[in-house]
Amino acid sequence: MAGVMNCLSQAHDLSFCPAVRIQESIVSGPEKRAMFWLAKHTPSTINSDHLTVLGFISQCLAGVCYCLARFHPYALVLGIIFIGLNWLGDSLDGNLARFRDRQRPRYGFYVDHITDTVGSFFLMGGMALSGYVHPAVAIGMLVAFLMLSIESYLATYTIGKFQLSYWKFGPTEIRILLAMGNLALLTHPTVSIAGHHILLFDFRGRIAIVGMALMLAVSAIRHTVQLYREETRA
């Protein structure tokens, strides 16, 4: 126990160095400009915590909308609004803190990603109950997302680089595809593949699972090799 306390004491004395953020998604350029404009014009009465709460609650309510869509399909349209509000809160909170020079890197990193984790559970849980996607596919997407997130967090700690996008694809692109998918569900809830009818979100969800699995495998192998080489030389 004394050894553990000593390690904690030493860790407390060390200065915290935020990881390098890597954001190279398709819409990252226009999004950065939009975030700068929004941060500049955000009223002083609104702070980053307010935006984090907005993003979290909106993501949970988007999941509720998927659940309600089982009985009222137009709840999918309301879900698009909450997806948009989730983007606003989740994307602007950190940008606002950096713009105002009121950063709390450890607090912000922890709170942002623990709320993302819980919010994703509500979102995928709502999908699983919606009737528009098989529960197993929704659970598969949640597991794949959480595994990819864990890899990203481990790399942030061990390598000092926080990967926000993979293969030009990031959270904003996911939200755009979800919004487009919601609209498509209103008129085309199923697609025909090789003569077989399959739920649209089942088809997209399986593609998403495979894509995230590949991202996870490539990133894990690359980071393992990098860490092995760096620490073997040392």
N, C-alpha and C positions, 0 to 999 in steps of 0.2 A: 504493500500500500504506500509506503514511503517513497518507493521508486516512481510510482504513478503520480503522486502529488508533486514530486520534483520535476517530472516531465511536464506536467500541467503548468507549474510555475515558470519553467523556462519558456514554454510556448506562449504564455501570457506576456512575457517580456519582449518577445520578438515582434518587430513591426510587421504589419500585414501588407503584402504586396499584391494588389489586384491582378488577376490574370489578363492576358492580352485577349481581347474580344475579336473573334474572326467571324465576320458577317459578309458573305459573298453571294447572297441569294439574288434571284432574278430582279426583284423589285427593291433591292437594298438602297440603290441610288435615290430614286424618287422618294422612298420611305424616309430616308435620312433628312432630306430637304423638308418633307412634310412635318417630321418630328421637330425640327429646329423651329419652323414657323409656329407650330402649335405651342411649343415650350415658351417661345417669346411672347405669345399672346394669351397664355394661361393666367387667369386672375391670381393675385397673390394669396387669396384666401384658400386656394386649392394647392395642396402639396402632394408629394409622391405617394404618401400613405393612402390618401383619398383615391388616387388612381389605381393603386394596387388592389384596394378593396373593390373598386368598380370592375376591374378586370376579372377578379376572382368570382364575384357574385354573378357577373354576366356569363361566365363560362358555365357555372352551375345551372343558371337559368336556361342556357341553351340546351343543356341536357334534359331539363324538365320539359322544354318544348318538344324535343324528340319523343319523350314519353307520351306527351299529350297528343302528338300527331297520330298516334294509333287510333284515336277517337275523333280528332279534328285535324285533318290534313293541313289546313292553313296555319296551324301552329308552326309549321316549317318556315313560314314567312317571318313570323315573330322571332323564330330562332336565328334568322339571318341578322336581325337587328341586334340581338344579344352577342352574336359572333363579332359584329362590328364594334360593339362597345367593349368586348373583351380585347380586341386588337388595340383600341384606343388606350385602355387602362394599362394593359400589359406592355405596350410598346412605349408609352409616353412617360411612365413613372420614372424609369432610370434616366431617360433623356432630360426630363425636367430637373432631376437632382444634379445632373452634370451641368446643365445650363445655368443653374443658380449656384453652383459650386457648394452644394449641400449633400455631398455624397457620404453614404454610410455603407461601404463596400461589403463588409461581412454580413451585416443586418440585411441589406438589400438583396444580396445573393441568396441568402438562406430563405428569407420570406418569399421572394419571387418564385423560387423553385419548389418550395413546399406547397404553396398555393397552386402552382401549376399541376403538381402531382394530384392533389385532392380534386381540383377542378377537372382534370382529365378523367378521373374516376367517375365523376358525375356525368360528364359528357358522353363517355363510352357506355356508362350504365344506362343513360337515357336512350342511346341508340339500340342497346340490347333489348329494351322494352318497347321499342317503337313499332315493331312489326315490319320495318323497312330493311332490316339487316338481321341475319341469324345471330343469336346470342354468342355462339362460339366464335364467329368472325369478329364481333365487337370486343370480346375478351382477348382474342388474339392480337388485335390492334393495340389494346391497352398494354398488354404484356410486352409487345415489341417496342412500343413507345417508351415504357419504363426502363427496359433493358438498354435502349439507345441512350436514354437520359443518364443512366448510371455510368455508362462508358464515358459520356461527356464530362460528368462531374469528377470521375476518377482522373481523367486526363487533365482537367483543370487543376487538380491538386498536385499531380505528379509531374506534369510537363509545364504548367503555367500558361496554357492556352485554352480559352473557353470557346468551343465550337458552337456557333449559333446556327450554322447552315451546313448542309451536306449536299454536294453535287448541285450547287446553285439552287437548292431547295431548302426553305426555312419555314418558321411558324406562320408568316404572313401568307405564303403560297398555300399552305394547308388550309388556312381560313378561307381564302378565295375559292379553292376547290370545294370546300364544304358548302359555302354559300351557293355556288353554281349547282352543286349536287342537290341541295334543298329545292331549288327551283325546278330542276329536272324531275325530281320525285313527284311533283304535282301532276305531271302529265305522262311520265314514262318511268314508273317505279321498277320495271323489269327490263332486261335486255335479252336479246337472243344470241347465244354463242353456240355455233356449230349445231343449230337446230334445237338447242335446249334453252328454255327460258330460265333466267336466273335473276334474283333481285339485283338492281343496279348497285346498291351499296355493298352487297356481298361481293360483286365483281371488283369494285373499286377497293374494297377493304382487303381482299386477298392480294391485290397488286401492292397496296400499301404495306402489308405485312412482309411480303417478299422484298420490297424495296428497303424497308427499315432493317430487315435481317442482313441484307447485303451491306448496307452502310455500317452496321454494327461489326460485321466480320472484317471488312476492310480496315476500319478504324482501329479495331482491337489488335489486329495483326501488325499494322503500321506502328502503333504506339508501343506494343510489346517489343518489337525489333529495335525501335529507337531507344527505349529505356535500357534494353539489354546492352546495346552497343555503348551507350553513354556510361553505364555503371561498370561495364567490363573494362573499359579503358581506364576508368578511375581506379 
